[in-house]
Every structure is written in structure tokens, then in C-alpha cells.
Amino acid sequence: MLSVSSDDADSGMESITTQESKENSPKKREVPEEIEEDEEDVDETLGERLWGLTEMFPESVRSGVYTLTTGCLSSVKNLYSFSRSAAWVLFASSTILIAPVVFEVERAQVDEMQKQQQRQILLGPNAAVSGGMNPMGQMGMLRPGPPPS
């Protein structure tokens, strides 16, 4: 079996005094006052930081990116305007061209319903179901032939 000596089992906690542990603790580190003042003065917004980064690119790259960005923005605005106009023309034209057809179909259906109601009133309830047969065929005229026996 292995035997552990008292030196190997020591965790080392007794060797550090409480004063040393307080000085080395990450909670309280003394920061020089110069650094604290500099940090307070450097409150930049994201826009200011990005603007500061543009100085590392040459003027030709900056102007090219500006031209590309404004061109894309202008193209999107023009495309949106065109799509609005095209949608207006499409819906207005379809309304003007299709509405008369819809009204005419509706009028034809109303006329047909009125004719069926007239047939039903004149010839009875079976006349409306049978449709457009002539009234003589519905009355069941007898054919000439031998008399029934």
C-alpha cells in the first residue's frame, strides 16, 4: 500500500495568510487613476467607431463603397416604385375588364331563375325540375293506339 506523508497531503492553504489572499484577490485590484479617467473619456458610439475605421482604407475604396451603396439604395427605391405602379395598373385593369363579365353572368343566372319560377308557377312543381321541356310533353298526352284491355 502507498503511504502518504504529511507534506504531500498538505493543500497549501496554511501557507497563505489572510492578508496575502486579500491583496491577491481579483475582486480588489487597484487601478491607477489615470486609466480610470481615460476610460471615462472614451465613450464612443458605434457609428463613431466605424467612421474611425474608414481611415484605414484608401479614398478610392471609400468612394467606391459609397457609390455602390447609394446605387443599390436608389435601385431598390426605383424597383419599389415600379412594383407599386405595376400592381395598380394590373388590379385596375383587371377590375375594369372582368367586372362587366361578372355582372353579365350574374344577370344571366337571375334571368334563368326567374324563368324557372315562372314555369313552376304555371305548370306545377315538377316543371321546374324537368327543365326546358314543352308543356305538352309534360302533360302526358295519350298516343293513339289500341284501347287498354
C-alpha positions, 0 to 999 in steps of 0.5 A: 500500500502507498503511504502518504506523508504529511507534506504531500497531503498538505493543500497549501492553504496554511501557507497563505495568510489572510492578508496575502489572499486579500491583496491577491484577490481579483475582486480588489485590484487597484487601478491607477487613476489615470486609466480610470479617467481615460476610460471615462473619456472614451465613450464612443458610439458605434457609428463613431467607431466605424467612421474611425475605421474608414481611415484605414482604407484608401479614398478610392475604396471609400468612394467606391463603397459609397457609390455602390451603396447609394446605387443599390439604395436608389435601385431598390427605391426605383424597383419599389416604385415600379412594383407599386405602379405595376400592381395598380395598373394590373388590379385596375385593369383587371377590375375594369375588364372582368367586372362587366363579365361578372355582372353579365353572368350574374344577370344571366343566372337571375334571368334563368331563375326567374324563368324557372319560377315562372314555369313552376308557377304555371305548370306545377312543381315538377316543371321546374325540375324537368327543365326546358321541356314543352308543356305538352310533353309534360302533360302526358298526352295519350298516343293513339293506339289500341284501347287498354284491355 
